[in-house]
């Protein structure tokens, strides 16, 4: 990895770390905001629950007071006109002790009570019970307006004193209305601060980190003067509030990481392609110069050294020139084929192709070359000599395999070409006794730009496109290609065409 690539990787890693850090801080702050919201919500719900529970108790005691007042066997309710007040005065008294009475007037009724079953009497009973509730019960006091009634109300207040059993369902319902389903417990104490200034033991706050404000219960029970609600860590609530943001953060982070990895891969691929391009230009330049220089030398020999007067020299130089020009033509064809393959938008021209004739051309071509001894054998067991294919590209595919067999071999090579049929395919098999291919390299030989590392055994100029071109052409024909090889034992390539 060079300096520029290393710098890009470092910048990308720093960018990812920055994104992770900023998202973590943002999620932490969002968590704190939601925790504070949870604290407020449960405190509001608890305050409302205390009020509702108190209201329910007042409703119950008010109904009981009304029943005592309505009971003519226990309570006497009468009226008398007062000239001084200019209204009716109502007297509420105990039946057992008529001196134990309480009087009041109200403009809301101001009607005489004519009998013990008068509807006005019922109105007065309702009004008195509601007045007692508003002036006394709602203020958590019991005023003995009559001794008999005061004793009954005191008994009712004690029986229907504050109770967490009534508070729990009310509080739970209010929490559910706020989409809070966290478990809670009540915390009762004899003394507490309604200003929420009390501190709690760490052992308690570690278990219950969320504790509501304190409210007085006005209960006479020992140790039950004030009540709070306590919650464990609100995991479900926080998760319900933060699920979307956490998932979005992870998705964003994944996208950034994926983009950076993709960017690094693109950079590496571009560097690899650049290196391949430079290697390709170097190889092509060398391969172009060699036949040109050879032909130039032969022509100069014919011109400057009177080789034309010697038929043997003339024939030899012309043969060399023809061979080198053939090499040059083959090289140009390869470049053109690579160009066509790069476009990958060309159409095959299917026509009847004489396989034996085409292979004979290839055999004749390599029998002329004198760089190394090349022996090519051909057999046909397919019971036919004709296939439907694009002649030019099929020829190039077979020629690439033969050319590789010649290049990747020692001082001599024997190549066996077979034409046979296997089920619904015609197979053209090219087998050589060259250097072979390692098992670790064999799965990649048809990949674009892949070249088998030769180390110090044998160095061959190439571009890594030949076998990739062969595979593409065979698949475009609707066939396939296969490679089998062992180091030192040669290689076998199979080209399959649909029969």
N, C-alpha and C positions, 0 to 999 in steps of 0.2 A: 504494500500500500504506500503510494508516494505521498509527498508532503501535502499537496493540494487536496487529495482525497481524504487524508487523515484530518485535515482542517475542517472539511465539510462534515465528516462524521462527528467530530467534536462539537461543532456548531449545532448539528441536529440533536445530539445527546443533551446539550445544554438547553435547547429549545424544549425538548420533551420534559426535562426536569423542571423547567420553568412552568410549563403547562400543568404538570402534576402538582407542583407547589402552589400555584395560584388556585387551582381547583380545590386542593385540600383546604387552603385558607378560606376559600369561599364557602365550601361545604361546612367547615367548622363554624363560621359566622352564621350561616343559615341554620345550623343545628342550635346555636345559642338563641337565635331569634325565636325559633319554634319552641324551645324549652321555656323561654319567658312567656310566650303566648300560652303554653300549657299551664304555667303557674297562674296566669290571669284568668284563664277559662275555668279552672277548677275552683279558684277563689270566688269568682262570680257565681258559679253553680252552687257552691257551698253556702254562700250568703243567701241565695234564693231558697235553697232547701231549708235552711234554718227558719226563714220567714214563713215558708209554706207549712212546715211542721208546727210552728207556733199558731198559725192560722187554723190548722186542723184541730188543735187542742182547744182553741177559743171557740170554734164552731161547736164542738162537742159539749163544752161546759155551758155555752149559751143555750143550747137546746135543752140541757138538763134544768137550767134556771127557769126557762120558759115552762117546762113541764111542772115544776113546783108551783110557779105562779098560777098556772092554769088549773091546778088541782084545788078545787074549792074546799076540800076537806083539810087542807094544810094552810092555805093562804086566803086571806080576805082582801079584796080590792074594792074600794068604794070611792065615791066622788062627792064633792061639796062645792057649791058656788061661793066665790070669794069676791065681795064688793071691792075690797081694798086692792086685790090683784086684778080684778076684772076678768077672771077666768076660773075654770074648774080646777079645784085641788083634788089630787088623787092620793088615797091612803092605802099603803100596802102593809098589812099586819099579819102576824101569826095567829092562827085560829086558837092555839093553846094559850096564848098570852096576848090579848088585844092591846096591851100597853106597849108591846114590842112592835112598833110600827115606824113607817117612813113615809113622808109626804113629798109630793113634787107636782109641778104643773108643766104643761107643754102646749104650745100653740098648734102643734102638729095634729093634736086630737081635739082637745077642748070641747068635749061632749060629755053629757052626764051618763053615768052607769045606772041603768034602771033596774037590772036584776043580775043575779050571779051567772046567768047564762047569756047575758047581753054581749053582742059582738063588740061593743065598745070596750068591755072588760078584756076581751081577747086582744084588742089593739093595744090597750094599756100594758098588758102582760108582755107582748112582743116588744113594745117600746122600752119598757123597763129592763128586760133582759138584754136588749141591744145596747142600752145606755150603760149597763153594768159592764158589759164586754168592752166597750170603747173606753170608758173612764177608768176601769180597774184592771180587767184581765189582760188587755193589750199592753198595759204598763207593768204587768207582772206583780200586781198588788191585789190584796183582798181587803176591801173596806166593809165593815159590818154595818150595813145600812139598817138591817134588823139582825138581832142576835141569832134567831133561828135560821134565817137565810144565810148569814155569814158562816155559821157552822157547817151547813150543807155545802156551800161553795168551797170552803177550806178543804172539806173531805174530797170534793171533786178535783180540786187542784192537785191534791196529793196523789189521788188515784191516776189522774191523767197528767202526771208530771212529764217532763222531758224524757224521751226514750229513744235510744239509737235504733231500736227495731222499727219505729215509725219513720225515723229520719232516713234510714238506709235506702228503701225503695224510692223515696222521693229524690234523694241525691243521685241515685243510680239513673233514674229516668232523665233528670236534667243533664247528666253527663252524656248519655246516649244521644240526646238532642244536639249536643255539640260534637258528636262523632268521637267521643272518648269512651273507651271500653277497658280502661286500666283498672285492675283491682285496687281496693283501698281498705283501710282500717280506720276506726275512730280512736282518738287519743283524748282521754278524760283526765282533768286535773282539778284539784281544789282551788288553786290560785293560778292565774295566768294574766298575760297582758293582751288586751284587745287592740293595742297599738302595734302588735307583732314585734315587740322588742326583745322577747325572750330568746335565750340561746338554748340549744339542745345538746345533749351528749353526742360526741362523735360516733359512738357505737350505734346510736339511734339514727343519726343522719346518714350513716353509711348504708343502712338498710332502707331507710325512707328519705331519700334526698329531697322530696317535694312534700312540704307540710303547709297546710292552709293557715289563714288567720284564725285567731281564737274568738269564740262567741260565748257569752254567758248562757247558761242553761236555766238558772234560777231554780235549780233542783235542790231539795233538802238532803239528798243522799250524800254521804260522806265521800269526798274526793271526786265529785261529779259537778263542780261548779262551772267549769268551762270545757268546751269541746273543740277539737280540731279534726281534720281529715288528713291522713298520711298516705302517700303513694310510693310504690317502688319506682325504679327508673322507667319512665314511660316509653318503653321500646316500641310497642305496637303503634302508639300515637306518632312518635317521631318517624318511624319507618313509613307510615301511611302518608305523612306530610312530605317526606324527602325521597320517596321511591323514584318519582319521575326525575328529580334533579340529579340523583345519584346515577341512575341509568343513563341519563343524558350526558353526564360528565364522563362516565366510562366509555360511552359510544364516541364522544368527541375525542377522548384520549386515544381510543383504538384507531379512529380515523387518522389522527395526527401521526401515530406510530406507524400505521400502515403506509401513509403517504411518505414518511421519511424512509422507511425500508424500501418502498418502491423507488424512491428517488435515488437511494444508494445503489440499488440493483441496476437502474437505468444508467447511472454514471459508470458503474463497473462494466455493463454491457457495451456502452459507447466506447469506453477505453479499450475493451477487448476487440470491438469492431475496428477501432482505429489501428490497433496493433495488427489485426488481420489484414486490413487494407494496405498498411505499409509493407507487410510481408508479401502480400499478393503482388503489389507493384514491383517490389524487389525481385520476386521470382519471375514475373512476366518479363520484366526488363532483361533479366539474365537469359531467359529462354528465347526472347526475341533477338537479342544480340548474337547469340551463338550461331544460329543458322545464317543470319545475315553476314556475320564475319566470315563464316566458312565459304559461302557462295561468293562473297567479295574476293576472298583469297584465290578461289578457283578461277574466277574471271580474270583477275590480275595475272595469274599464272598463264592463262591462255593468251593474254595480250602481250605480256612483257617478257616471257621466257620461251617464245616460239613453240609453245606446246601444240599449236595447231599443226605444225609440221610432223608431229609424232602422233599417229592415230591412237596408239595405246594410252598416251598421256591425256589426249583429248577425250577419249572414251571414259577414262577414269575420273577426270575432272567433271565431265558432264554428269556422270553417275553420282558423284558426290553432291553436285549442285542440285540434281533432281531429288536426291534423298533429303537434303536440307530444306529445299523448298516444300517438299511433302510435309516435313516436320513443321515448317512455318505455317502451312495451310491448316494442318491439324490443330495447331495452337490457336490460330484465328477462329477456327470452328468452335473450339472449346470456349473461347471468350464470348462468341456469339450465343452459344448455348447457355452460358452462364447468364448473359443479359436476358435471354428469353425466360429462363428459369426464375430470375429475379422478378420479372413482371408477373408471372403466374396467371396470365390472362389469355394465353394462346390456346387455340383449338387444335386438336389432333386431326390429321388427315388420314382416316382409315382407308386402307387399300389392301389387296392381297399381296403378301410379301413372301418371296421365296427365301426361306430361312437358310437353306444350304448355300445358295448363291451369295447371300449377304455375308455368311461366315467365311466363305472362300475368299471374299474380298479382304476381310480382316486378316486371314491367314497369309495371303499374298503380301499384304502391307507389311506385316512384321517379319516375314521371311527375307525381305530386302534389307532391313536394318542390320547393321553389322557391329553394333556396340557389344552385344552379348549373344550367346547361342540361344535361339528361341525355337523350341519344337512344339508345334500345335497339332493335336490330333482331334478329329471330329467324327462323331458317330450319330446316326439318326435312327431311333427305334420308335418314332411316333407314328409310323405308317402314314405319314403325310409330309409334305414339304412346304405347305402354305399355311400362313396364319393371317388373320385380319388385324393390321396394326398400322401405325404411322412409321414408315420405313426409316425416315431420317432419325427420329428419336430412338427407335428400337436399335438401330445401328449404333448410335452414340452410346446407348446404355451398355450394349455388349462390348463395344470398343473400350469403354471406360474400365470395365472389369478386366479385359485382356491387358490393357495398358498398365493397370495397377499390378497385375500378376507379373508383368515384365519388370516394372520398376522395383517392386518389393520382393526381390529375389537375389540370388548370388550371381556368379559369373555366367550361369546357364539356368534355363528354366524350361520345364515341360508343362504344357497346358493342355488339358483334356476338356473339349467342349462337347456336350451331349445335348441332343434334342429328343425329348421323350414326352410321354403323356402320363399324367397321374390324375385319375378320375376326371373331373370336368376342367382340368387345366393342362395346357401345354407348358412344359418346363424346359427352359434353356439353362443348362448347368455348366458353369465354368470352374474347373478345378485346377489348382496349380500346386507345385512343390516348393513354394517360396518360404519366406521367413515366418509366416503365420501371424496370428493376432492373439494376444493374451485374453483370457476369459474375462478379466476386469474391463477390457476395452471393447469387447465384442458387442455389448448392448448399445454402444454409442456410435458405432462406425457409420450409421446412416444419418446421424445428426448433422445439421448444417454447421460448417466450419470446423467440425471435429477432425482432428488428425491424431493418429496413433503415435504416441511418443516412441521414437526409434532409439533414443539414447546414443551410445557409441557404436551400435551394431551396424546401422545403415542409415544414411541421411539422404532424403529424397525431397526434391522441390515439389511443392503442391499448394493447393488453395483450400482444401477441406470441403470442396463442393461436389466432387465427382460422385461419390456414393449417395449423397443427399439428392443429387439430380437423378440418379438411377431410381431411387425409391419413389421420387415424385412422379417420374414418367411411368413407372409400372403401375402405381396406384391410379394415375390418370387413365390408364388403359383398362382399369377395373381388375387389375391383378395384384400381385404382391412380390416382395423380394425377401430373401433369407440368406443369412451368412452363418457358416460353420467353420471353425478354425481352431488350431492348436499351435502354439509356438514351436517352430522347427519342423512342423509336419505339413505346412501349407494351408491353403484356404479353399473353401468351396462356397460359391455363390449360386443361388437359384433365382431365376426370373420366371414368374408365372404369368401366362396370358390365358384368358378365358377361351375354352375350346368352342 
